[in-house]
Amino acid sequence: MPKRPTVASLKKVTPENLERLGVERLAQILAQTADGRPELKRRLRMELAAEQGAEHLALEIDKRLGSLETSKGKVSWRQRGAFVRDVEALRVLIVDRLAGPEPDAALARLWQLIGAQRRIAGRMRDKDGSLAAVFGRVAEDVGTLLARGDSTSGGAALAEAIAADPLGWATRLEPVLGKVSPELAHVALVRLSADARATASWLPILRRLADATGDANAYRATFTEQALKDPSVAAEVAMRLLAAGRADEAGRVLEGAAPKAATGLSRRPAEPDPEWEGAWIAWLEASGRRDDAQAARWASFERTLSAERARDYVRRLPDFDDVEAEQKAFDLAAAHRDFETGLRFLMEWPALAEAARMIQARGEEAQLPADAAEAWAAKLRVRFPDAAHLLLRKAAAAAFRRRDFATCDRLTAEAEALSAD
């Protein structure tokens, strides 16, 4: 037998309970409440207009957009929540009520709303980012509607919007590009590249558009030859060339930014940039030089103790060889000149038994941040409590020396609790 609802539950404001009031009573309450709530009254008027047809809704939306574009009054912290909800309600009406019957009209209003963002944002302090989040959703909606239409006209409209406010579009372009086709992005890229208003500040936007088109040449063209000598830039361009199946060109780009050999008084060559090195290894693989790629992975691991490099190396080895390579990596980490770097690799792998042995053997070298010591001790405490206890004690002593007594007391208490257990 179903449980009868309590009086308290029947008084909760839920859709089910409100239905019991009946349509007439709810309409009276809404009308009375709207008299003191301008944003609610505006929303109800728009909903009523939508019932009369898209052209009537468009007229009400235009009135509100005009008001947002021309209003200069500051929005106080008390008004902020209602104001943001009002802008969000306007977005929802355009997308949910107008876009269905009139997608072109809805897109035109979304362009207008985005164009007013700078003026709207200037009227209030968006401390929690709620208004920016609304305009992020507006950008997604623009992308959705652009994707439904013609790529040529849509790309032209996007290019014009970006040219009118390149600074604003630097932060809102990604949601749009996530929705539109490469063809539309290409149209926007071509138009912006030929725009007489273009400046160097547009390059990041052109680069993102080129990425969205999948055109490696267009992406490369956004960098100067001098910029391509930067290892991280060369890596970005090379990876796109590799994705396009152009390994020879990728290799030339990478070679142009390769680390320099030791010269003069320097006895050691410059260490490669991590991104460049990753791209170089990918190029070796794509060029069929798998043994060289493996050698580069291992050399990188020996130099950096990168768990990512070690995993990439080990998983390409045949059975049994991978176990031997893992143990070799563990031994190198345990003997590494920097205690924290070596222990971090073992904990992240994870190789807890090897980490515990390293702590017991080299505990005097342990100079760890308190947060790392606590996190690693928590992983070790069940199977290797002695090692966990030693880590906590060493971290507590380091905290005491730097006069951080609160941290020292906390770590000491954890170590004592571990001993008691």
Disulfide bonds with the S-S distance in Angstrom:
none
